[in-house]
Amino acid sequence: MVAQTLDLNASLSDDDVDRIFRALADATRRDILRRTLQAESSVSDLAEEYAMSFAAVQKHIAVLEAAGLVTKSQQGRLRLVRGNPEAIQRAQALLDEYEALWRSRISRLDALFASERNDASDIDTAPKD
């Protein structure tokens, strides 16, 4: 699992990571992503779901597209938007790496505290002169 995580993130630059998490920082963009991961949708259909202008929805989609979280394609007059699960997997792999670092630090703290408790109990049980 760790090797897979490293391979997935080898292709992510700092700029890529920044774009992904900036895109995910907005509730409307997360909702658009959720919808387009469930089913491909036209920009027009997506725009109908939000109380904002068509242009505003297009801007949200552009941010998601720049982050690689969605792709757009043209089918006749329709512009279709589809979520990119691979980009989500790369973001998840990055978060998994951070979690592994965090858990490692917590484990080291636990070991340090356990060592200190053992040292303290050795002092308490040592014979008194």
Secondary structure, 3 states (H helix, E strand, C coil): CHHHHHHHHHCCCHHHHHHHHHHHCCHHHHHHHHHHHHCCEEHHHHHHCCCCCHHHHHHHHHHHHHCCCEEEEEECCEEEEEECHHHHHHHHHHHHHHHHHHHHHHHHHHHHHHHHHHHHHHHHHCCCC
